[in-house]
Amino acid sequence: MNHINILWVDDEIDLLKPHILFLEKKNYQVTTCQSGTEALEILDDKNFDIVFLDENMPGLTGLETLNEIKEKRDTLPVVMITKSEEEYIMEEAIGNKIADYLIKPVNPNQILLSIKKNLDHSRLVSEKTTSNYQQEFRKIAMDLSMVNTFEEWANLYQKLIYWELQLENIEDAGMFEILESQKSEANTQFGKFIDKHYPSWFEPHTEAPTLSHTLFKNKIVPELSKEQPTLLVVIDNLRYDQWKAFEPIVNNYYKKVTETPFYSILPTATQYARNAIFSGLMPSDMEKLHPDLWKNDTDEGGKNLHEDEFLKAQLKRLGLSHLKTEYHKITNLKTGKKLVDNFKSLKDNDLTVVVYNFVDMLSHSKTEMDVVKELASNDKAYRSLTQSWFKNSPLLEMIQQAQQLGFKLILTTDHGTINVKNPSKVIGDKDTSLNLRYKTGRSLTYEDKDVLVAKDPKNIHLPSITMSSSFIFAKGDLFFAYPNNYNHYVSYYRNTYQHGGVSLEEMIIPFVVLSPK
């Protein structure tokens, strides 16, 4: 253990002999002195890890000494020791950034605790986190072999995220590897679970989670009222852990009422999942009921240009046309800022919907993927990128204004994304869709073990582009690559964030209702 150097300043230092011996036995090196002036001279010559400072001394008082120490060594932890619990002393000392304070008579263990709290804090937290996760690890491993309902999967996934965020702050690579392997094992099992149960979620009278197309009716409509305006923000591509990364910032303005995970439909891609949220319909029904608004993968043009019309049609179907509703899509900084400037005008709406394209925001002239690839090659970096984006985004300004105007806030997303690591070969004709995590087309050739197959898209309420079209969805962290140009393709897309397939990260996503503080 490195020697820790302690400076102890007290005009009655002789009475503290037993304490000092106790600390020296524990390998701490203690230097003592009897006045503030002396302490400041010693600090000029020597480095210390921590200072114990008596408040009540003749000459320079403890508080005066503290101020002088802080001017010299801003980051040096100082523990005040006082006879009295007089509040003004404490307030002043705390205002001056003391690390801790103790009230006389102090016992040796209090001193020891104070040293540990201030100097070993990060190491102790790290050890505690690791040992807690080691206990939880066995429990998660057991749960993994038994999870069998969509609620249990959502709980397990949230647990994995919780531990990922706990372990993120400690430097224990070994623990992190264990967690990564648990996530990957969880995704393998989750793929089997979805393969088996997903089609049945669309049958009447079956237990099914809230899905993209039932979200609005089940979760959003009950929150709407004429009494309070609601701001519904749908952030494109937002994974559960990214929400957790900026939740503390939102908490400065809003308090959480409920947070419930729901499931994105397959493919976990914007044109399917987000259109399903706004239309309240599965893709095959959108194609049937709104042939003018729905576009298939192979059709030309933007696939998400009609969310506003889909929403109006859904409100009408639900008998809610009387609600005053406005829809905005933000795909760049300029439109974001413009909406912030006009935000006050939204308070007369019952429902204001803002679709926010987070990943588009990061791009500009480069492709989105290049930007994310450069700034975030792993989940920890991706979360940190999300957080700094959010802190500086017009979206945060909107949330601040919404709070001041008394809006209820609902935050959600259309689907998550996954960092793809391994290629899986696929062959299709020229009409095959381009997405890297799902493909639809005729006569697809693929690796059976890598995919979930919907031979008849009708079973999972997806449109068939031709009579013989099928869908395949990539499992785990795989991405599809064509044999021609294979190596270039693989090196370009490996470690990028993709969506469209089957994984916990893409399918289990947050739905949060908040009320203004």
C-alpha positions, 0 to 999 in steps of 0.5 A: 500500500502506498504511504498516505501522508496526513497533516493534523493541525490542532493546538492541543495536539498532545491530547491526540497522541493515541489517535496518531499512534493508531494511524501510524500502526495502520501505516499512515504517516502523520505530521502534526502542528499546532497552528494555522500559520505553521500548517501553511508553512508546512504545506509550502514544503511538503505534499499531503493526501489529506488534512485534519483541521481543528476549527477552534485555534488561537491565531488563525482560526480553522476557517481562515486556515481552510481558506488559505489552504484552498487557495494554495491547494484547491483539490486537497481534501480537508476534514474539519474537526469542531467542538460545537455543532454551531450551524454557521461554522458548518455552513461556512466550512461546507461552502468552502468545500470541506471534504468532511467534518467531525465533532469532538471528541473523535474516536480513531475509527471515525478518523479512519472512516473519513480517510477511507471515504475521501481517499479510497472512495473510488477503489471501494466503490469499484470493489463493492460494485464488482462484488455486487455484480458477481452475486447478481451474475449468478442470479442473471445466469439462472434467470436466463435459463428460465425466462419465458415471458415478454415481461421477464425478458424486459425485466432481465434486459433492464437488469443487464443495462443497470449493471452495465451502467454500474460497471461502466464507471469502474476499471475492471475489464474482467467484469465487463467481459463477463457482462458482455458475454451475458448480454450475448447469451441473453440475445441468443436466448431472446432470439429463440423466444421471439422466433417461437412467440412473436407470431402469436402476439397478433392472434386475438386473446393472446397475452402480448406486450404493448407493440409499436402499433398498439402503443398509441391506443394503449399507452398514449391515449390514456394520458391525453386530456383537455386540461393539460397539454401533452408533448410527445417526443419520439426520438429516433433510434433510442436504445434503453441505455441511451435513455438512462444516460440522459435521464438525470438531465431530464430529471432536473425539470420533470419527475417520472410518473411511469416508465414501462418498456414496450416492444418494437415490431419487426423489422425494427426499422423506422419505416415499419416501427415508427409508421406503426406507432403513428398509424396504430396499424401493422404494415400489411394493414397500412398497405391495405388501408392507406395504399397512397401513404405506405411505401414498401422497401423497393418503392422509390422515395422517402418511407416516413413522409406521412406520419402526420396523415397516419396520426390524423387517421388513427385519431379519427378511428379512435374518436379523438378528432376533437383533440387539437394536434400538431406534428413536427419532425426535426431532422436538423439543427435549424428546424430544431431551433426554429421550433424552440423559438416558436414553442410558446405557440404550442401550449394551446394544442392538446397534443404536440408530437415531435419526432426527433432524429437524433442520429441524423443530427450528428451527421451533416455532410458525412454519412451518419454512420461514419460520424457515429463510427468515429465518435462511438465504437462501443456502447459506453462511448455511444451513451456518452455521445448521446448524453453530450448531444442531448445536453446541447440540443434544442430538444433539451430547450424544448423540454425546459420550455415545456416544463415552464408551460406545464406540459405533460411530457412523454418520451419514447422511441421507435426502435433501438440499435445494436453494435454489429460485430459479425457478418453473415452471408446472404444472396438475393436478386437486385430487388432485395432490400438494402438494410443490414439487419433484415432483408426482404425479397424473392429467393434469398439464400442465407445461413439458417442459424443466423436468421429468423425467417418469415417465409410467409410475411402475412403471418407477422402482418408484413406486406409481401412485395411479390408472391414469393417474398420472404423476410429474414431478420439477423439475430444477435450482433450479426449483419448481412453482407453480400459475397461480392465485395465482401471484405470491403463491406465487412470492414466498413460496417463492422462495429457500426450501429444498425437496426432492423433485426432481432435483439434486446437492444433493438426490440425492448425500448422505453416509454416514459411519462413525466410531469413538470416539476 
